[in-house]
């Protein structure tokens, strides 16, 4: 914990703080400020700096009574990430209007949320089961009425790939693996086609499979899994990782993680995010506010555990 805290403070002192000062972001904002009032910034780090949580840079345990604006990025701006400037331009392209989708899990206009909830708590061979995945998905199902839920043994890569075009929003709650030697084989751990229950076989929804898709109408992908933005240091500027794979497939907005996350804290952040995005389940997801919704969810995570940034600083928002 101490190493990460000191790293976040170093990031602020040496890079993030001077950058924000230079571009005029010199005042603090608070949760009472709406999405239209917060300034937004995009981080496009290169080389080894892509492994650092720039959105969480700052002195988070500093005494608020010291006076002056808070010395943290989170209290001055809503942060977004992009693997490349070209990827950001693609994510911000004009939205296409498409006809209502029918078929797998589709909902008629005005009914449901068009969301796909995918869970896999106990993949074979994983180091440990994710004890809070079921609770996370059940709570999200309340906030996203009409969502399609796919769990074991049906949560196979093929089933999920078939379902993505019919759902502009997808949420994964599962394990992920990062292949250092072959980043294209990194992926989300799901059931294999022969899996027979929660302890059935495991298959990967890989970066290669995801990035080869071209999904019209893809909007938001939330990856509640470990290290989805991790890749080989030699290929870091190529952005070959799970988060970038969803951007390449057409998603405008992707939420990923920089390191292994605690499933209790991850579930809390996901629930806080969708609570804000749906006005506590009262509306369909207002995905245009996704960056702001995650920003507030991280504020809530920090308020719960200010001494443990490892439990909330890993989550990042990438895209438009």
N, C-alpha and C positions, 0 to 999 in steps of 0.2 A: 504494500500500500504506500509506504513512504517513498519508494523509488518512483512510482507513477505520479504521486503528488508533486515531487520535486521536478519531474519531467514536464508536467503541465505548467509549472511556474517558470521553468527555463524557457519553454516555448513562448510564453507570454513576454518575458523580459527581452528575449533576443529576436523574436520574429513577429508574433501576432500583435503584441502591444504596439510596436512601432508602425506596423502596417495599418492598424486601425486608426492610429493618430494621424498618419499621413493622408488617409482618405477621409478624415473628418468625422469618424465615429467616436466621439469623445464624451458622450453622455450615456447614462444608464437608463434602461427601460425595465418594466416589470410585468408580471402576469396580467395586470389590469389593463395593459396596453393591447389593443387589438392588432390583428395581422397586418392591417394597413398602416399601422404606426411604426412597427419595427422595421429597421433597414434589413436588407438581405445581402449576404455576400456568398460567393462561390469559391471554394478552395480547389485548386488544381495542382496538387503537389507532384513533384518529380523525384525519381530516384528513391533513396531510402526514406526521404521525408514523407512518402506516401503511406508509411506504416504508422505515422504519428497522428493522434487525435486532435487535429488543429481546431476543430469546433469546440473542444473542451479546454483549450489553453486558458490558464489563468491562476490566480491566487484565490481558490475557492474557500479556504478556511480563514481568510483575512477578516479581522474585526470590522464589522459594518460601521462602527462608530468612528472609524479613523477619518471620515470625511472624504469628499470627492467621489467621482464615479468609480464603480466597481472595476477592478482590474481583472476582468474575465471577458472572453469573447461571448459567452452565453448571456451576459447581462447587457451587451451592447448591440448584438445583431443576431438574426436568424441565419444559421450557417447551412449551406448546401455543399455537396461535393460533385465533382465531375471528373471522370478519368482523362478526358481530353476536351478541348474547346469545341472540336467538331461534334463530340457526343452531346455536349450541352445544346448546341444549335439544333441537333436532330431531335432532342427531347422537347425543345421549345417550338417545334414546327406546328403550323396550324392544325387543329384537330379536324379529323374527318368525321362527317356525319354518316353513320352506317344504319342499315335497316335492322330492326330487332332480330336477335338471334333466336333460333329455335333448336331444340335438340337437348343435348346433355346439360342438365341443370339450368336451362334458360328460364328467365322470368319475363312475363309480359311487361310492356311499358307501364310504369307506375306501380308495379308490384315487386316487392323484394328489393334486394340491393345489388344483384349481379355479382356477388362475391363467392369465391371458392375458398373453403377452409380445409387445409390439408394437414393431417397430423400423423406422426409416426413416433411414438414414445419409446418403443423397445426394439430397435433394429438389431438383428442378429449380429454379434461380433462387436457391438458398440461397448465402450468402456463402462457405461452405466445407463440405466433407464432415466428418462426425463420425467420426474415425478409430477411435475405441475403442468405438463402439456395438456392433459385432458381438461383440467380446470381452466386453463387459458382458452382453449377452443370453445368450451361450454359458455364461458362468459362472453366471448366474442359473438357467439351465435345469438345471444340475447340482444347485443348491440347491432347486429346485422341480420334482422329478421328476413327470412326468405333465402338466406345464403345456403349454398350447397356444401355439405360436409362430407369429406372423403377420408376415411380412416382405415386402419388395417382390417381385413386383408386386402382391401380394394385400393389402397393408396399406392399404386404401382406407377412407375414412370410413364407407361403407356396410357393409363387411365388419366393421369394428370395432364399429359401433353394433349390428349384429345379434348380435355375439358377447358383448357386455357382460352381458346378463341371465343367461348361463350360467356366468359366472365372477365370483365374489365379489371376487377380487383381480385388478387389472390394473396392468401396468407398461408405461409408454411410455418409449422411448429414441429421441429424435428432436429436430428443431428445433421451435421455437415462435416465433410472431410476436405482437406486441402492437400493436393498431391504436389509436393515440392518439385519432383522431377518431371512431372507431366501435368501442368496446371489445367489443361483441357479436360482431364479426367476428374478434377475436383467436382464435388457435387453434393446434393442433398440426399440423405439416406432414406429410401422408401422401401416398400415391399417389392419383392420380385414377383413375377407372374405366377410362380408356383408356390408363393407363400401361403401358409394356411393358418392365419391368425396372428396374434401379436408377437409371437416368437418365430414366425416364419422366416423365410430367406430374405436377404437384403439386396436391393439394387440401387443404383445411383441415377439420379436425374443430373446428368453431367453438364459442365459448362459448354462442351461441344454441342450437346443436344439442344440446350436452351438457346445458345447464340445462333444456331442455324435456323431458328424459327423467324417468321415475319408475321407478327400477329396484328391485324388491324384492330384498332380500338383498345389495345392494351393500355392500361392506365397506371395502376399501382400494384407493385409487388412488395410485400412485407416478408422479409426472411428472418424469422425468429429462430435463429440457429447460430452456431459458433463459427466465427472466423470466415464469414462469407466474402470478405474483402481482402483476404490474405492470398498472396501469390509468391512465386519464386522471385527472390531479390534480383536475379539477372533479367527477369522479364517484367519487372514492376512497371516500366513505362509502356509495356504492351497492354497492361490492364486485363490480363487473362485470369479472371476470378469470377465467382458466382454472381456477385452483385453486378459487375459489368456485363455478364452474360445476359441478364434480364434487360438491361438497357439496350443491348444490341438487338434483342429479339423484338423490340418495339415498345417496351414499357417506358412511360414518361417519368415515372417516379419509382424509386426503389429504396427500400430501407434495409441496410445490411449491418454487419458488425466487423470490427477490426481484430477481435481476439475472442477466445472462449468466454462465453457468458454464463452466469448463474441462471438456471431456469426459473427460480423464484423471482428474481429481479426482472428477468426478461418478460415474464408473464405480466408483472405489474406495469412495466413500460408499455407493453402492447395494449393492455386494457385502458390505460390512461390515454394512449394515442387515439384509439377508436371512440372512446367516450367523448373526446373533443371533436373528432372528425364527424361524428353522427349526432352531435348535441344530445348525448346520453341516450342514443338509440332512437331519437325522434325523427331523424331524417336519413336519407340515403347518404353514403359517405361523400363529404364535400372535399374531393381529392385535391382541388386547387389549394386547399389549406394544409396539405400534408406536411410540408416543411415546418410550418408554424405549430402544427399539432405535435409533431415529434419534439420540437423545441420545448414546448410546455411539458411534455411527458418527461424529458430529461431534467427539467427544472424540478419536477416533483420527485424524480429519483434522487436528485442531489439533496433536496430538502429532507428526504427520509434517511439518507446515509451520506452526509457531506464528507465524512472521513474515508469513504470507500469509493473513489472514482472508478475503480475497476468494475463496479457493478452497474454503472450507468453511462460512462463515457465511451464505451465501445460502439454504441449505436450511432449510425450516421445516415443522413438523407442524401441521396444522389439523384440528380436529374433536374427537371424544370422547376 
